[in-house]
Amino acid sequence: MKKLIIALFLGFSAILSAQNSVTGKITDTKNQPIIGVSVYAPELHKGTATDENGKYTLSNIPTGNVKLTFAFTGLATQNKTINVLKKENIIEIILEETVLHMDEVIVSTAFNKIQSQNVMKVEHSTIKELQQKGTSTLIEGLATIPGVSQVSTGTSIGKPVIRGLSGNRVLVYSQGVRLENQQFGDEHGLGLNDAGIESVEVIKGPASLLYGSDALGGVLYFNPEKFANAGTFTTNFSQKFFSNTLGSNSSLGLKTSTENWKFLARGSFNTHSDYKIANGDRVTNTRYQEADFKTGIGYSNSKFSSVFRYNYNDLDLGIPEEGIAEQTTNNKSEYPKQGVFNHLLSLNNVFFFEKSKLDVDLGYISNDRSEFEDSNIAVLHMKLNTFNYDAKYHFPQLGKFESIVGIQGMLQTNANSGEEYLIPDATTNDFGVFGTGNYEWKSNVIQAGLRFDNRKITTTAHGILGEEGSFEAIDKSYDSFNASLGYKTNLGKDLSLRLNVASGFRAPNLAELTSNGVHEGTNRYEIGNSNLKTEQNVQSDLNLEYKSSHVEFFVNGFYNHINNYIYTSPNGEIIDDNAVFDYIQNNAKLFGGEIGLHFHPHPLDWLHYETSFETVTGKKQSRSFGSDYLPLIPANNWNNTIRSEFNTKKWLEGGYATLNVSTTLNQKNTSGFETKSNGYTLVNLGLGGKIKLGKTVFDINLNGNNLLNKSYIAHLSRLKTDGIPNIGRNIILGLNFNI
């Protein structure tokens, strides 16, 4: 009976899959077939690999325009958009050698173009590339991307900063869903583990057209791990060790796919003791433990593709209030500490019509956050539940013109059950509608869009008005119209120019509207303002990019003007030995950019030199404050890397060695209550590659970060006010086995 059921199931799948197919042969420039080329259809979440003859077949392909990616290590990735008009379609590909960066498909923008065709400059990096730098956390890796930095609390908590904007001004997407996890608080981390994440895309600038409120400063878009190729079953185990924190990071995953169905699961565990500074002392209670589980199941045929994913994250971390006190290598957090449980569920669907398609994404996030002072009874306990929906209809393409209309929305509730209230019980409703178009002619592309949003916030009264921790009920509604216009052109064979102008907005968050008490970790008594207006900005971006066989060069410049910028300012009062800060508004401006060079000299095919410089300045614009600087603006940074690549025929493939020198300059442009910061230089080394010992094959990387054990304090460290340095020398060993 069991065999009969399986036979019927496979037969039913075969009937469904008897649709369009794409076949072909992939060769190199010498017309030799290439074995093992990855052929992937992103919209279908399915792929295959070429056989010993370089041939491949992808079945269940929908009618109309379909994007395919052809990738192989050491060869230039090709991305093709094909027009499937018949049941059998033949696509032959020739892959050429490459020594520079791949031209990746960008998922976070509306039309999913490859980077060279994209109107907006988007930074793309794989998690593997970030991990090869030896970073211990996901946010630490992101901070190595030009224009991105972090507000950190030791090694356990990091919040992304994009060109001087952070918190609710930077939107984070995971599994196609906006991540909501009390991100307004500086002491709240990102809540994501890098296990089971394929890559990250960074939009540096207002992206409210596509994402609504809170994308005023930019977007971090995390692409989840891909499913296995059809007809395969794979398992993977990775292990990392960290000398400084005596830490360990273990991850085990498996995935399998048939022609229609696909499944994956990955579990990981991360544990670290207190981090050690350059003089050998450990910073008390910066230890943490994290458990993470991700799974997904998908189905696709020629009519639709559907993927359900689930991510559970359990984070237990200490709150460092004593500075350098008790010295221990214990990895179990002490009081005070935080406990965070996060559930993220997503359902991503694509419905294919003859010449158009409909994307529908649904998401649910349950964030449970507790803070414990001296016992296992939570003094602060917040449950934030968020439901998101996002629907985009892609109209049939008219020549070189593409267009999309969409709606987005969010329903969010916050509930308190602890004795202390940081923000009140509240309900937030978002609704947005937008349209955008993309037109190409010759080497030019122009893209424009328009959007309307509404956000409603309703809170419940709590406590006795006038006393700490009390809130009065509010009922607010915020509207905003936003637009974007972008243009890209090729000034020459290898030279491109991008110019973008876009507006963005951010409605005030609950902390800014309602705060009434001491904010943990800041030693400030904060008072909210229910009359705050919506932040509204206009940013212009200019990108000049040169790419040839041996040289890449880019210059990014931006100017960002923000009306009604919200920030805290001391009012001169003292309550219980804490200075009182009010939430106020003034216009602000931020400007700066990034410049970079990647040089690969011929005939030294094994040598790469990369250098980049990033700068941002943020100022308030008001009569009362003159040209006072904005808080939490990262210091200028100059980053240099020399990388060599090598192979041995017998036991090493894709070997590399890197020397990185990162120089952070002095930060003297500080706001009224910030302290200035001294510059520092860190030296980092890396070695790695794929080891082949008989039938055993594994990836290895060995990194030495802050190799000279430099004592320094980052400007955006929240431990800076206590004079506590950042982490000292850290040796990281990473192993990755595909079983």
PARO-219852 format. One line per field, with one value per residue (C-alpha): residue in one letter; residue number from 1; x, y, z. Coordinates in steps of 0.001 Angstrom, whole numbers, plus 500000, padded with zeros to 6 digits. Layout:
N
rest c(A|...)
nr c(NUM|...)
u c(X|...)
v c(Y|...)
w c(Z|...)
This chain:
739
rest c(M|K|K|L|I|I|A|L|F|L|G|F|S|A|I|L|S|A|Q|N|S|V|T|G|K|I|T|D|T|K|N|Q|P|I|I|G|V|S|V|Y|A|P|E|L|H|K|G|T|A|T|D|E|N|G|K|Y|T|L|S|N|I|P|T|G|N|V|K|L|T|F|A|F|T|G|L|A|T|Q|N|K|T|I|N|V|L|K|K|E|N|I|I|E|I|I|L|E|E|T|V|L|H|M|D|E|V|I|V|S|T|A|F|N|K|I|Q|S|Q|N|V|M|K|V|E|H|S|T|I|K|E|L|Q|Q|K|G|T|S|T|L|I|E|G|L|A|T|I|P|G|V|S|Q|V|S|T|G|T|S|I|G|K|P|V|I|R|G|L|S|G|N|R|V|L|V|Y|S|Q|G|V|R|L|E|N|Q|Q|F|G|D|E|H|G|L|G|L|N|D|A|G|I|E|S|V|E|V|I|K|G|P|A|S|L|L|Y|G|S|D|A|L|G|G|V|L|Y|F|N|P|E|K|F|A|N|A|G|T|F|T|T|N|F|S|Q|K|F|F|S|N|T|L|G|S|N|S|S|L|G|L|K|T|S|T|E|N|W|K|F|L|A|R|G|S|F|N|T|H|S|D|Y|K|I|A|N|G|D|R|V|T|N|T|R|Y|Q|E|A|D|F|K|T|G|I|G|Y|S|N|S|K|F|S|S|V|F|R|Y|N|Y|N|D|L|D|L|G|I|P|E|E|G|I|A|E|Q|T|T|N|N|K|S|E|Y|P|K|Q|G|V|F|N|H|L|L|S|L|N|N|V|F|F|F|E|K|S|K|L|D|V|D|L|G|Y|I|S|N|D|R|S|E|F|E|D|S|N|I|A|V|L|H|M|K|L|N|T|F|N|Y|D|A|K|Y|H|F|P|Q|L|G|K|F|E|S|I|V|G|I|Q|G|M|L|Q|T|N|A|N|S|G|E|E|Y|L|I|P|D|A|T|T|N|D|F|G|V|F|G|T|G|N|Y|E|W|K|S|N|V|I|Q|A|G|L|R|F|D|N|R|K|I|T|T|T|A|H|G|I|L|G|E|E|G|S|F|E|A|I|D|K|S|Y|D|S|F|N|A|S|L|G|Y|K|T|N|L|G|K|D|L|S|L|R|L|N|V|A|S|G|F|R|A|P|N|L|A|E|L|T|S|N|G|V|H|E|G|T|N|R|Y|E|I|G|N|S|N|L|K|T|E|Q|N|V|Q|S|D|L|N|L|E|Y|K|S|S|H|V|E|F|F|V|N|G|F|Y|N|H|I|N|N|Y|I|Y|T|S|P|N|G|E|I|I|D|D|N|A|V|F|D|Y|I|Q|N|N|A|K|L|F|G|G|E|I|G|L|H|F|H|P|H|P|L|D|W|L|H|Y|E|T|S|F|E|T|V|T|G|K|K|Q|S|R|S|F|G|S|D|Y|L|P|L|I|P|A|N|N|W|N|N|T|I|R|S|E|F|N|T|K|K|W|L|E|G|G|Y|A|T|L|N|V|S|T|T|L|N|Q|K|N|T|S|G|F|E|T|K|S|N|G|Y|T|L|V|N|L|G|L|G|G|K|I|K|L|G|K|T|V|F|D|I|N|L|N|G|N|N|L|L|N|K|S|Y|I|A|H|L|S|R|L|K|T|D|G|I|P|N|I|G|R|N|I|I|L|G|L|N|F|N|I)
nr c(1|2|3|4|5|6|7|8|9|10|11|12|13|14|15|16|17|18|19|20|21|22|23|24|25|26|27|28|29|30|31|32|33|34|35|36|37|38|39|40|41|42|43|44|45|46|47|48|49|50|51|52|53|54|55|56|57|58|59|60|61|62|63|64|65|66|67|68|69|70|71|72|73|74|75|76|77|78|79|80|81|82|83|84|85|86|87|88|89|90|91|92|93|94|95|96|97|98|99|100|101|102|103|104|105|106|107|108|109|110|111|112|113|114|115|116|117|118|119|120|121|122|123|124|125|126|127|128|129|130|131|132|133|134|135|136|137|138|139|140|141|142|143|144|145|146|147|148|149|150|151|152|153|154|155|156|157|158|159|160|161|162|163|164|165|166|167|168|169|170|171|172|173|174|175|176|177|178|179|180|181|182|183|184|185|186|187|188|189|190|191|192|193|194|195|196|197|198|199|200|201|202|203|204|205|206|207|208|209|210|211|212|213|214|215|216|217|218|219|220|221|222|223|224|225|226|227|228|229|230|231|232|233|234|235|236|237|238|239|240|241|242|243|244|245|246|247|248|249|250|251|252|253|254|255|256|257|258|259|260|261|262|263|264|265|266|267|268|269|270|271|272|273|274|275|276|277|278|279|280|281|282|283|284|285|286|287|288|289|290|291|292|293|294|295|296|297|298|299|300|301|302|303|304|305|306|307|308|309|310|311|312|313|314|315|316|317|318|319|320|321|322|323|324|325|326|327|328|329|330|331|332|333|334|335|336|337|338|339|340|341|342|343|344|345|346|347|348|349|350|351|352|353|354|355|356|357|358|359|360|361|362|363|364|365|366|367|368|369|370|371|372|373|374|375|376|377|378|379|380|381|382|383|384|385|386|387|388|389|390|391|392|393|394|395|396|397|398|399|400|401|402|403|404|405|406|407|408|409|410|411|412|413|414|415|416|417|418|419|420|421|422|423|424|425|426|427|428|429|430|431|432|433|434|435|436|437|438|439|440|441|442|443|444|445|446|447|448|449|450|451|452|453|454|455|456|457|458|459|460|461|462|463|464|465|466|467|468|469|470|471|472|473|474|475|476|477|478|479|480|481|482|483|484|485|486|487|488|489|490|491|492|493|494|495|496|497|498|499|500|501|502|503|504|505|506|507|508|509|510|511|512|513|514|515|516|517|518|519|520|521|522|523|524|525|526|527|528|529|530|531|532|533|534|535|536|537|538|539|540|541|542|543|544|545|546|547|548|549|550|551|552|553|554|555|556|557|558|559|560|561|562|563|564|565|566|567|568|569|570|571|572|573|574|575|576|577|578|579|580|581|582|583|584|585|586|587|588|589|590|591|592|593|594|595|596|597|598|599|600|601|602|603|604|605|606|607|608|609|610|611|612|613|614|615|616|617|618|619|620|621|622|623|624|625|626|627|628|629|630|631|632|633|634|635|636|637|638|639|640|641|642|643|644|645|646|647|648|649|650|651|652|653|654|655|656|657|658|659|660|661|662|663|664|665|666|667|668|669|670|671|672|673|674|675|676|677|678|679|680|681|682|683|684|685|686|687|688|689|690|691|692|693|694|695|696|697|698|699|700|701|702|703|704|705|706|707|708|709|710|711|712|713|714|715|716|717|718|719|720|721|722|723|724|725|726|727|728|729|730|731|732|733|734|735|736|737|738|739)
u c(500000|502839|504535|501238|500763|504327|503797|500548|502229|505148|502790|500671|503822|504912|501574|501903|505470|504677|504866|507461|511148|514491|517457|520900|524637|527154|530722|533829|535538|537397|534055|534663|531649|531621|530478|528609|527433|524577|521457|518929|515481|515074|511325|510697|513230|514551|517749|519863|523484|525103|526132|529438|528497|527717|524005|521109|517310|514861|511226|508021|508918|506029|505125|506465|509627|511722|515058|517845|521256|524256|527104|530403|533381|536075|533816|531665|528080|525511|521942|519472|515857|514278|510878|509346|506882|506900|507164|510853|513282|517015|519472|523192|525646|529384|530968|534146|536836|536499|538772|536452|533038|529976|527005|524298|520512|519193|516054|515413|514507|511242|512244|514903|517489|521122|523335|524696|521125|519802|518952|519744|523181|522714|525532|525452|527520|527194|527257|530182|532189|531358|532225|535613|536456|536222|533393|531622|528128|526009|525924|529711|530048|527612|529704|532534|530411|531239|528562|527393|528435|526919|525840|527218|526962|529919|529912|526328|524206|524644|522289|522935|523748|523473|525095|524493|520888|519887|517097|513656|515173|516684|514298|515358|513818|514232|512443|510730|509117|509897|511421|509744|511554|511429|514184|513682|515802|519607|519949|517920|519888|519078|517577|518986|521534|523638|523062|520612|521089|522506|523324|522468|521567|521994|519972|521761|519095|515327|513391|509925|508556|508871|508785|506814|507563|510872|512815|513772|517481|517811|517063|518938|517445|518523|518067|517470|519412|518508|516826|518715|518836|516025|516587|519310|519722|522526|523607|525968|527815|529855|531815|533576|535778|536646|539719|538794|535373|536150|533130|531659|529197|527771|525333|523755|521517|519872|517883|516292|514175|512116|510991|508134|508669|511581|512480|515268|516023|518947|519711|522540|523858|526105|527767|530308|531788|532708|534896|538498|540048|543669|545046|543642|540613|537155|534114|531714|528423|528920|528406|525499|523970|521818|519819|518404|516260|515187|513078|511261|509054|508174|506197|506358|504975|504440|501532|502740|505508|504892|507423|506696|509574|509856|512625|512852|515524|516206|518705|519915|522381|523856|523555|526998|526318|529365|532036|535213|534340|534146|536548|535201|534998|531472|529170|525929|524573|524214|521683|520800|520081|517714|515756|514406|512264|511467|509176|509157|506765|506574|504587|505972|503861|504255|501344|502361|499982|500667|502500|502264|502631|501439|503686|501937|503980|502496|504408|503883|506433|506044|508682|508810|511313|512037|514532|515556|517205|518076|515757|513979|510897|510881|510576|510074|508117|506853|505125|505087|502984|503070|501190|502446|501042|502554|501072|502681|501215|503706|501923|502707|505860|505237|508384|511078|508610|507861|505421|504275|501469|501237|499702|501333|500100|500914|498864|500899|500059|502297|501339|503113|502999|505964|505889|507771|506527|508950|506201|502418|500084|499423|498069|499650|498012|499875|498485|500285|499693|502295|503133|506466|507732|511041|511937|515085|516472|519937|522282|519864|517367|514898|512741|510064|507388|504772|503355|500817|500935|498863|499882|497494|498767|496451|497720|496153|496464|498490|499396|498844|499582|502648|504345|507195|506002|502586|501141|498136|496095|496854|495166|497280|497166|500050|499863|502685|503166|506543|508189|511407|513166|516299|518431|521298|523417|526658|529117|531475|532119|533166|531848|528326|526527|523555|521566|518684|516407|513918|511819|511137|509259|509099|506215|507228|507621|506028|509121|509321|505622|505108|508366|508141|510963|514584|515789|517887|521528|521505|521046|518649|515083|513319|510039|508117|506129|502738|502740|505738|505338|506360|509974|510154|513320|514633|517937|519951|522524|525211|527126|529968|531307|534118|534591|537167|538984|541507|540159|536965|536438|533392|532422|529169|527995|524782|522957|520054|517743|515334|512439|511304|514234|513474|516144|516610|517910|518595|516169|518334|516205|517327|515047|516481|520056|519211|519346|515987|515907|512997|512145|512200|512364|514461|515418|518668|521039|523464|526022|529050|529714|532074|534935|536644|539132|539673|542878|543799|547070|547856|549641|549573|546272|546637|546797|543986|544171|541022|540735|537712|537015|533682|532544|529304|528503|525193|524040|520934|519477|517790|518198|518397|521137|522893|524810|525126|526061|523698|524358|525546|527355|530104|533687|535388|537009|539737|539883|542676|542887|545495|544233|546104|544474|546128|545437|547279|546094|546109|544616|543679|541127|540121|542868|543209|545208|544195|545820|543393|544274|541261|541867|539113|539773|539068|535425|535345|531973|529760|526383|526019|525934|528353|532078|534699|536551|540145|541075|542664|544026|543258|545205|543410|544676|542786|543619|541340|540196|538689|540718|540577|541859|540791|537015|536878|536272|535761|536163|538462|539141|541518|541289|543209|541233|542804|545988|548148|545782|545045|543142|540451|536944|534605|532620|529308|529994|527393|530106|532116|530693|532197|535581|535390|537416|536205|537290|541008|542783|540484|541566|538736|538836|535976|535246|532455|531604|529166|528233)
v c(500000|502391|501748|502354|505718|506771|505673|507632|510698|510562|509942|512945|515073|513828|514840|518306|518590|517644|521295|523646|522819|524511|522411|523168|522706|524846|525098|527204|529461|526427|524715|522139|521019|522128|519647|520868|524300|525524|526408|528149|529721|532134|532681|528925|528256|525347|524413|521692|521072|520113|516486|515109|516361|519880|519364|520394|520263|522377|521272|522921|526306|528807|530477|534012|535728|533572|534486|531876|532076|530052|529964|528106|528915|530822|531627|534684|534152|534717|535811|535304|536382|534029|534145|530681|530270|526511|523262|522678|525613|525346|527764|527258|529121|529895|530817|532888|533154|536003|537550|540215|540346|538497|540315|539218|539302|541917|540680|543676|546051|546011|544435|541950|543082|542044|544699|546000|546703|548022|551720|551785|550812|547973|546339|542541|540136|536428|535250|533009|536097|537781|534644|534396|537684|535860|537896|536339|537760|538629|542364|542405|541026|543586|546382|545459|546625|550241|552615|550165|550213|549160|550443|547711|546538|544219|541292|540148|543134|545062|547331|548268|551845|552873|556199|557568|556369|553480|552063|552443|554304|551078|548322|544665|541959|538218|535452|538213|539624|542841|541932|543518|542891|546050|547502|551019|550185|550521|547533|545282|543218|542269|538909|537014|534217|533900|530119|529392|532789|532852|536534|540093|543112|546649|549572|552703|555393|555909|552849|553917|553473|549692|549207|552051|553579|552846|552440|556114|555360|552114|548400|545224|542382|538861|536107|532676|529526|527973|524601|521589|520824|518610|514930|515456|515053|516870|517405|520039|520565|523606|524410|527591|528246|531688|532115|535425|534465|530730|530585|527915|528036|524750|524307|521216|521313|518994|519566|517559|518228|516386|517950|519757|519490|520807|520739|522007|522303|523790|524043|525972|526750|529651|530174|532736|533751|537330|538984|539852|543267|543941|543964|540486|541511|540237|542540|541076|539605|540168|536410|534976|531810|531511|528635|528969|526715|527310|525125|525468|523527|524508|523408|524708|523881|525834|527810|528828|528611|528561|528457|528314|529059|529140|530552|530169|532120|531849|534337|534505|537321|539181|542935|544395|546886|546320|546863|544924|543106|539364|537467|534171|532100|530944|531175|531164|534698|536340|538910|541382|539681|539477|536581|536907|534382|535112|533194|534185|532512|533431|532275|533476|532836|533607|533034|532879|533995|533919|537268|538570|537393|538097|537994|537525|537443|536857|537008|536600|537531|536845|538581|537813|539942|539758|541551|540106|542200|539797|536786|534666|536886|539300|542959|543889|541554|542615|540551|542077|540241|541401|540271|541520|541245|542325|541839|542979|542568|542620|543823|542268|543842|546389|546423|547808|549080|547145|548171|547006|547986|546757|547000|546416|546380|545530|544824|544934|544601|545164|543751|544124|541613|542675|545089|547727|549270|550588|551341|551003|548344|549451|548601|549762|549543|550242|550397|551433|551394|552061|551882|551886|551618|550752|551729|550722|552014|551292|551635|553760|552872|555147|554130|556104|555426|556928|555713|556610|555310|555577|554494|554460|554078|553511|553040|552146|554389|552986|554061|557376|560327|562267|559245|557295|554503|556051|556603|558484|556986|558301|557809|559053|558795|559617|559989|560315|560556|559506|559319|558138|558795|557037|557042|554793|555108|553736|556553|554100|550407|549915|553109|553550|556404|556195|559137|558632|561044|559581|560621|558584|558840|557443|557770|558296|555050|554191|555054|558528|559172|557763|557275|558220|556800|555731|554088|551033|551249|555011|556356|558908|559729|559996|561832|561192|563667|562626|565662|564541|564790|562337|562439|563170|563120|563606|562010|562328|559653|559676|556506|556344|552856|551566|547840|546240|542901|543988|547113|548033|551565|553244|556582|557000|560395|561308|564256|563545|566273|565230|567367|566865|564646|563133|562952|563310|566462|567247|569788|570565|568716|565816|562995|560424|561329|560839|563695|564238|564049|565187|563896|566900|567582|569710|569554|567735|566954|564110|563936|561903|558735|555911|555475|552212|550453|546775|546142|542771|543234|541153|538719|538299|536397|535356|538898|541301|544691|546364|549728|551783|554952|555949|559174|560664|563948|564636|568039|569525|572579|574857|578329|577045|574526|576224|573540|571057|567547|564579|561742|558235|559246|556721|557869|557939|554646|553623|549908|548100|544413|542386|538970|536144|533072|529725|526060|522764|519999|517304|518607|522320|524131|527795|528645|532245|534433|537955|540823|543542|546895|548906|552482|554355|558079|560392|561346|564923|565896|564885|565966|567888|564861|562595|562300|562463|559341|558647|556841|553380|550856|547135|544428|541235|538070|535271|531876|529282|527055|523683|520732|517361|514342|511259|511198|513727|517288|520307|524076|525639|529221|530565|534236|536462|539622|542580|540575|543198|543182|546897|548555|550803|552112|552382|555610|553725|551376|551722|550772|553822|556055|553685|553705|549985|548980|546745|543143|542294|539722|536955|533807|532059|528573|527551|524151|523295|519770|518857|515263)
w c(500000|500893|497528|495729|497460|496575|492967|492725|494267|491823|488938|489894|490119|486702|485193|486715|485473|481875|480894|479415|479750|479099|477980|476683|476876|478757|477485|478113|475580|474177|473461|476201|478267|481912|484556|487635|486478|488688|486673|488885|488405|491382|490997|491070|493866|491812|490055|488542|487534|484235|483662|482350|478873|480090|479492|481721|481810|483801|483702|484906|483429|483155|479882|479520|480757|483090|484726|484826|486508|485275|487828|488241|490477|488596|485638|485046|486187|483438|484081|481257|480887|478372|476728|477026|474127|473504|475425|474639|474706|474026|475667|474964|477240|477010|480352|480382|483040|485508|488098|489473|491106|489834|488311|490742|490427|492885|494662|496917|494062|492155|488842|490041|487497|487518|489088|485780|484594|487888|488160|491885|493186|495674|497640|497463|499564|500245|503846|502912|501908|505221|507204|505485|507215|510553|512015|515005|514385|511370|512104|512574|509050|507639|509145|506739|503760|502745|504064|506767|510439|513770|517166|519420|523017|523380|520953|521520|520439|517215|515323|511682|510699|507045|506203|509684|510124|512397|514576|513018|510078|508688|507643|507835|505633|506137|504207|502187|505363|507257|510600|513643|516933|519083|516879|518269|521338|521211|523542|521219|518695|515124|516139|513137|512895|509725|509512|506711|505025|501498|500973|501933|499824|501147|499801|500998|500826|501086|499896|501060|497529|497852|501625|503236|506626|508399|505131|505264|505746|503797|503735|504688|502627|503640|501043|502617|501805|498448|498137|496767|493048|491782|492523|495132|498894|500734|504326|505662|508937|509933|513076|514184|517217|518661|520853|522495|523827|523977|521690|519495|516614|515294|512417|510833|507783|505274|502113|499332|496246|493677|490423|492197|495947|497997|501687|503929|507635|509572|513260|514893|518362|519283|522680|523900|527245|528213|525599|526413|525825|524869|528450|529159|531258|530372|530203|532729|531535|527787|527357|525378|523976|520868|519415|515906|513719|510130|507870|504580|502214|498666|495647|492089|488674|485478|486981|490413|492996|496750|499594|503325|505730|509502|511698|515485|517357|521102|522506|526110|526738|529645|530112|530962|533765|535996|533347|534180|537395|538102|535827|534573|531388|532167|529136|531144|531480|534900|536055|534661|531368|528423|527019|523478|521612|517993|515621|511940|509492|505819|502802|499473|496362|492662|490262|486586|483862|480142|480040|483584|487174|490716|493810|497165|500370|503819|507077|510809|513486|517196|519290|523019|524945|528684|530922|534289|537006|539859|539524|536944|537233|534302|535312|531664|529387|525961|523294|519821|517231|513614|510511|507120|503609|500309|496823|493552|490073|487188|484043|480644|479255|476499|474412|476717|479319|482524|485240|488674|491038|494595|498034|501401|504951|508544|511652|514873|518552|521573|524989|528354|531209|533379|536303|534292|531058|528448|525929|526361|525023|521465|518026|514767|511335|508085|504548|501386|497631|494958|491268|489458|485888|484210|480622|478733|475449|474070|477080|479108|481810|483571|486519|488376|490971|493282|496612|499308|502908|506048|509561|512527|516098|519067|522626|525972|529042|531943|535460|537205|534954|536095|537631|536057|533761|533157|529675|528430|525588|522117|518748|515854|512067|509708|505914|503403|499624|498244|494843|493245|489953|488752|485621|484502|481395|480013|479401|477708|477255|480884|482511|483918|485669|488039|489373|491807|493648|496117|499068|502177|505454|508951|511372|515037|516957|520290|522337|520784|521283|524774|526759|530442|532528|532766|529574|530469|529463|528836|532404|530976|531941|528591|527972|524760|522715|521322|518998|516948|513180|510493|509391|505662|503586|500069|499118|495920|495023|492363|491428|488912|488224|486022|485348|483093|483051|485677|487360|489202|490467|492032|493532|495495|496702|498518|500071|502411|503753|506529|507720|511341|512317|515757|518464|522231|523885|527597|529116|532166|534744|536969|538185|540614|539595|535912|533398|531670|527883|525718|522248|519913|516179|513851|510217|509494|506665|506050|503261|502261|500299|499479|497020|496168|493897|493072|491114|489625|487702|484631|484436|488247|488148|491796|493229|494224|495894|497235|498938|499991|501932|503480|505114|506427|508151|509906|511126|512699|510991|513497|514947|518518|517793|514874|512974|515835|514725|514847|517323|516392|513196|512375|512016|508607|507644|505195|504425|502522|501580|499701|498624|496930|495385|494734|494018|494233|491950|494626|497853|497774|495653|495833|498323|499472|501848|502858|504706|505794|507347|508538|509690|511525|511852|514791|515298|516541|515027|517948|519294|522528|524876|522998|523655|520927|519811|518851|515674|515475|512997|513066|511239|510193|508471|506730|505186|503680|500854|499996|501299|499493|501424|499513|499541|502377|501173|503431|503499|506068|507060|509694|510670|513020|513787|515580|515222|516976|519990|519650|522507|521021|521626|518641|518458|518190|521112|523881|526397|525356|528110|530688|528936|528086|524991|522188|521715|521615|519462|518217|516341|514485|512972|510694|509131|506685|505510|502720|503442)
